[in-house]
Amino acid sequence: MLWIMRFSGFISAAMVMIILSPSLQSFPPAEAIRSSHLDPYLRFPVPSDSHRRFSFRKAPVFRNAAECRSSDRRETGVCDPSLVHVAITLDVEYLRGSMAAVHSILQHSMCPESVFFHFLVSETDLETLVRSTFPKLKFKVYYFDPEIVRSLISTSVRQALEQPLNYARNYLADLLEPCVRRVIYLDSDLVVVDDIAKLWTTSLGAKTIGAPEYCHTNFSKYFTARFWSERRYAGTFEGRKPCYFNTGVMVIDLAKWRRVGYTKRIERWMEIQRNDRIYELGSLPPFLLVFAGQVAPIEHRWNQHGLGGDNVRGSCRDLHPGPVSLLHWSGSGKPWSRLDSRRPCPLDALWAPYDLYGHSH
């Protein structure tokens, strides 16, 4: 059970007490599985040595509770139907956040052996760090070629939003094996404080993606005046009731995505953006254009977002009212940077217990 209690104290810090039942203590998962096939998205570059400046402590061993469903022995590896599939990017700038996210998922999962991680990378040598930190983790690494999207990316309000790996989520249906029919996509700047299986079992109905929606947000601000002034663009939302949703936490029906061909639809909007400048904010608007108003709603507890402040100042934020299952430092301020600089926001203390980072010697 998760209890979150906030009270005032030193620098008015918010504190969280997480009490886990014995059933959430885990047992060693099966051997990790690595990527072995190549396709147009898996053209590996020459390894770099950028990872050498990172060192992570080995995570504790996590094991399944007795009540977890046993694996179907007719299927092994990534195609095992008992698995929960989670996709996260790995890159040097956000590697510390990604490792903390994985740690948090394992720690709060009743069945950590049943969680399979799909890591999207543009630097292949990062796999070594994952394996040394989580020696028994079930995972696979997928190389995403930056050249696939480089010509489609336009400038954004924040340079970090222009990185090609931010767009890898658009290609999950192509990157992951056809037997993977559903996936949870998570950003690297978050921690999960609830059982990920609860999010996995979310009903999408006839929708392709599910995410927490925020219909009170001013939706028009995500697009330029030119977009709203031209009917050929603004008419995109006719017959829909579009709401803002954050693409850092999504449950995706990959089987339906593949049938409909949503990747091409997203790419088409990116091509239009290059010529007509219809939005300012990175990889989010194309998702809004394709899916807003057609999203399966998920409880807000699964994306307490905005903890990184805005896209410029990264100012401190408080939690939204209500229960919490996932804390998300979207925005320009990241907890690891603020903690290292000794200028943390109060809620950064909630990320710190999952940090496995330690400097190399």
KOLTIRO-903494 format. One line per field, with one value per residue (C-alpha): residue in one letter; chain; x, y, z. Coordinates in steps of 0.02 Angstrom, whole numbers, plus 32768, in hexadecimal, padded with zeros to 4 digits. Layout:
<rs>
res: c(A ...)
chain: c(A ...)
east: c(X ...)
north: c(Y ...)
up: c(Z ...)
</rs>
This chain:
<rs>
res: c(M L W I M R F S G F I S A A M V M I I L S P S L Q S F P P A E A I R S S H L D P Y L R F P V P S D S H R R F S F R K A P V F R N A A E C R S S D R R E T G V C D P S L V H V A I T L D V E Y L R G S M A A V H S I L Q H S M C P E S V F F H F L V S E T D L E T L V R S T F P K L K F K V Y Y F D P E I V R S L I S T S V R Q A L E Q P L N Y A R N Y L A D L L E P C V R R V I Y L D S D L V V V D D I A K L W T T S L G A K T I G A P E Y C H T N F S K Y F T A R F W S E R R Y A G T F E G R K P C Y F N T G V M V I D L A K W R R V G Y T K R I E R W M E I Q R N D R I Y E L G S L P P F L L V F A G Q V A P I E H R W N Q H G L G G D N V R G S C R D L H P G P V S L L H W S G S G K P W S R L D S R R P C P L D A L W A P Y D L Y G H S H)
chain: c(A A A A A A A A A A A A A A A A A A A A A A A A A A A A A A A A A A A A A A A A A A A A A A A A A A A A A A A A A A A A A A A A A A A A A A A A A A A A A A A A A A A A A A A A A A A A A A A A A A A A A A A A A A A A A A A A A A A A A A A A A A A A A A A A A A A A A A A A A A A A A A A A A A A A A A A A A A A A A A A A A A A A A A A A A A A A A A A A A A A A A A A A A A A A A A A A A A A A A A A A A A A A A A A A A A A A A A A A A A A A A A A A A A A A A A A A A A A A A A A A A A A A A A A A A A A A A A A A A A A A A A A A A A A A A A A A A A A A A A A A A A A A A A A A A A A A A A A A A A A A A A A A A A A A A A A A A A A A A A A A A A A A A A A A A A A A A A A A A A A A A A A A A A A A A A A A A A A A A A A A A)
east: c(8000 803F 8024 805D 8063 809C 80CE 8133 81E7 8294 8284 81CC 81FD 8176 8199 8150 8140 812F 80FC 8109 80B3 811E 80CC 812B 81D4 8216 8277 82FF 82B9 82F2 838E 8392 8371 83CF 83AA 83F2 8399 83B5 8339 8332 831E 83AD 8447 84C5 8547 85F9 85F1 8625 8675 85FF 85B7 865E 863B 85A7 85A8 850C 84F9 84B3 83F8 83AF 836B 82AF 8245 8190 810F 80C0 801D 806C 8033 80AF 80F8 80AE 813D 8108 8149 81EF 8245 81F0 8158 8125 806D 807D 80F4 80D3 8130 817F 81DD 825A 82E2 8398 840D 84A1 8448 83B4 8406 8401 8346 8326 8382 831E 827C 82A6 82D6 8231 81CB 8222 8216 815A 812A 80DB 811A 81BF 81F0 8160 819A 81FB 8256 826F 82FD 8308 83B9 8423 84C4 84D6 8556 84D8 849D 8535 8501 8452 8491 850D 848A 83FC 8454 83B4 8344 82DA 8300 832C 8386 8348 83B5 8355 83AD 83A6 83AB 82FA 82B2 833D 82F9 824A 8278 8259 829B 8242 8234 82B8 834C 8338 8290 82E7 834C 8321 830B 8274 821D 8246 819B 814E 81A2 817E 8108 8196 8223 81D2 81AC 8101 80D5 80DC 802B 8026 80AA 80B6 8123 8177 81E7 828F 826B 81EC 81D9 814B 810D 8085 807A 8096 8020 7F8E 7FBA 7FD8 7F27 7ED5 7E46 7E60 7DB9 7DBD 7E47 7EFC 7F4C 7F1F 7F62 7F2B 7ECF 7EC9 7E32 7E3B 7EE0 7EDB 7EED 7F02 7FAC 7FFF 7FED 8019 7FA3 7FBF 7F7F 7EDD 7EC4 7EC9 7E35 7E9C 7EF9 7E7B 7DF9 7E5F 7E02 7D52 7CE2 7D5F 7D6A 7E27 7E7B 7F32 7F8C 8042 809B 8116 809C 8036 7FEC 7FF1 7F95 8021 7FB8 7F39 7FC3 8011 7F6B 7F3F 7FF0 7FF7 80B2 8097 800F 8084 810F 809A 8076 8130 814B 80C5 8116 81BC 816B 80DF 8111 806D 80B0 8144 8155 81BB 8171 80CD 8063 8066 801E 7F97 7F6D 7F58 7F0B 7EC2 7E0A 7E24 7E83 7E4C 7E50 7EC1 7EBA 7F21 7F7D 7FE3 8034 8054 80B0 8100 8172 8204 81B1 8199 8203 826D 828B 826A 8219 81DD 812F 80BD 8059 7FAD 7F21 7EF6 7F4D 7FF7 8035 80B8 8121 815B 81DE 81A7 81E7 8299 82C8 8305 8316 83C5 8409 83B6 83EE 84A2 84A1 845F 83CC 8342 8289 822A 81E1 828B 82A1 8220 828E 8330 830D 830C 83AF 8437 84BA 856B 8602 868A 8736)
north: c(8000 80AD 813D 81EA 8269 831A 838E 842C 8424 8456 84C8 8498 83F1 8374 82C6 8220 8182 80E9 804C 7FAD 7F0D 7E6E 7E33 7EBA 7E6E 7E1C 7D84 7D79 7D8A 7D25 7D4B 7DEC 7DE1 7E4F 7E8A 7E18 7E42 7ED3 7F33 7FE3 8028 7FC3 8002 800F 809A 808F 8085 8120 812A 81AE 8130 8120 81BB 8162 80E2 8099 8031 7F83 7F81 7F07 7E62 7E68 7DCC 7D9D 7D8A 7CDE 7D13 7D4A 7CF3 7C72 7C86 7C27 7BB1 7BA0 7C50 7C92 7D3A 7DD6 7D77 7D2E 7D63 7D76 7E0A 7EC2 7F26 7FCE 803B 80C0 8120 811A 81A9 81F7 8295 823A 8194 81B5 81D5 8138 80CB 8116 80F8 8040 802F 807B 8008 7F6C 7FA3 7FBE 7F2D 7E94 7E2F 7E7E 7DDF 7E01 7EAF 7EB6 7F57 7F94 8013 808A 80CA 812D 80F7 803A 802C 8063 7FAF 7F83 7FFD 7FB6 7F04 7F2E 7F8F 7F13 7E6C 7E04 7E82 7E4A 7EC6 7EE3 7F74 7FC1 8039 80CE 8121 81DF 81FA 81B4 8253 82D4 8323 832B 8381 843C 84B3 84B4 8523 84B8 8467 83C4 83AC 83A9 830B 827F 81FE 8261 8227 816E 8154 8176 80D7 805A 7FF7 7FDF 7FC4 7F45 7E92 7E71 7DFF 7E98 7ED7 7F55 7FBF 8042 80D2 8136 81CE 81C7 8250 81F6 8174 80F9 80E4 8063 7FBA 7FD2 7F40 7FB0 8026 7F94 7F51 7FF7 7FDE 803E 800B 8035 80B7 80A3 80FE 8123 81B2 8229 82BA 836E 83BE 845C 848B 8510 849C 8529 855B 84BF 8501 85A4 862E 85F7 8549 858A 860C 858E 851A 8492 847F 84B2 8444 83AD 83B0 83BD 833A 831C 8362 8372 8378 838A 82EB 82D0 8253 8223 81A1 813F 8092 8067 7FE2 7FB8 7F3D 7FC4 8045 7FD2 7FB0 8068 80A6 8133 814D 8190 8205 824D 8260 82BD 8341 8352 8373 83FA 8448 8458 84C5 8520 852B 84F7 84D2 84F7 8464 83CF 8321 8340 83A0 8319 829F 831F 8337 827D 8244 82D4 82B3 81FB 81C6 8145 81A6 8167 81A1 823D 81E1 8190 8232 82B3 8319 83C4 83AA 83EA 8494 84EE 84DD 8577 8591 84E3 852E 84C4 847B 8426 8386 838E 835F 82A7 81FE 81DF 8148 819D 823A 828F 8319 8359 8408 8449 8426 8374 8331 82EA 8391 83F5 837A 837E 843B 843A 84A4 8421 843D 83EE 8362 832F 82D2 8256 8228 8214 8168 8118 8168 80E4 815B 8161 81B8 8150 8154)
up: c(8000 7FD7 8051 8024 80B2 8099 8125 813B 8177 8140 80A6 80AB 8060 8031 8074 803E 80A5 8036 8093 802D 805F 8067 7FC6 7F68 7F95 7EF8 7EBB 7E33 7D82 7CEE 7C8B 7C28 7B6F 7AF7 7A47 79C2 7920 78AB 7843 77FA 78AA 78F3 7899 7926 7921 795F 7A1F 7A7E 7B29 7B6F 7BEA 7C44 7CAC 7CFB 7D85 7DD4 7E6F 7E56 7E7B 7EFA 7EBA 7E9C 7E9A 7E76 7EFF 7F10 7EC0 7E1C 7D7E 7D40 7C92 7BFF 7BD8 7B22 7B07 7B43 7B41 7B02 7ABB 7B63 7B75 7C33 7C22 7C44 7BBF 7BEA 7B6E 7BA9 7B4E 7B86 7B5F 7BB7 7BEF 7C3E 7C69 7D23 7D19 7CB2 7D30 7DBF 7D5F 7D46 7DFC 7E35 7DC5 7E06 7EBB 7EB6 7E44 7E92 7DFD 7DC5 7D68 7CF3 7CC1 7C1D 7BF3 7B40 7B40 7AAC 7A90 7A18 7A70 7A76 7B02 7B86 7B90 7BF9 7C81 7C88 7C96 7D21 7D84 7D6C 7D49 7D41 7CEA 7C58 7BD0 7B1C 7AC9 7A26 79C5 7981 78F0 790A 784E 7840 788B 7882 77E3 7830 78D3 78E2 7966 7A0E 7AA7 7AFD 7AA6 7B06 7AB0 7A07 7A29 79AD 7A37 7A76 79D7 79EB 7A3D 7992 7950 79DB 796B 78EF 796B 79DE 79AA 795B 79EE 7A60 7A4C 7ADB 7B31 7BB9 7B81 7C0C 7C0B 7C63 7CE3 7D50 7DD8 7DF1 7EA4 7E82 7E2D 7D72 7D50 7D81 7CF3 7C7C 7C93 7C66 7BEB 7B49 7AFF 7A46 7A5D 7A29 7ABA 7B6D 7BD8 7C61 7C0D 7C4B 7BFC 7C67 7C13 7B8A 7AF5 7A77 7ABE 7A77 79C7 7970 793A 7887 78AF 78F9 7870 77E1 77D1 777D 7822 78A7 7855 788D 7933 78EC 7939 79C5 7A74 7A81 7B2B 7B58 7B8C 7BB7 7B46 7BCF 7C13 7B94 7B81 7AC8 7A65 79EC 7989 795D 7941 78BF 7868 7857 7834 78B2 789E 77EE 782C 78AF 7830 77BB 7840 7861 77A8 77AB 7845 77EB 7767 77C0 7879 78C7 7977 79E9 7A60 7A22 7A12 7A6E 79EE 7966 79E6 7A13 795C 793E 79E2 7A49 7A67 7A43 7ADE 7B5D 7C02 7C8D 7D41 7D64 7DEE 7D63 7D2C 7DB2 7D30 7D2A 7DC1 7D58 7D49 7CA4 7C08 7C30 7CEA 7D2F 7DC9 7E5B 7E55 7ED1 7EBB 7E6E 7EE6 7EEF 7EFC 7EAE 7E4D 7DDF 7DF8 7D59 7D50 7CA6 7C84 7C80 7D35 7D58 7E09 7DF4 7DB6 7E40 7EC6 7E87 7E86 7F39 7F03 7F01 7EFD 7F8F 7F26 7EE1 7F86 7F45 7EB1 7F13 7F63 7EB5 7E7B 7E62 7E1E 7E63 7E16 7DC5 7E15)
</rs>
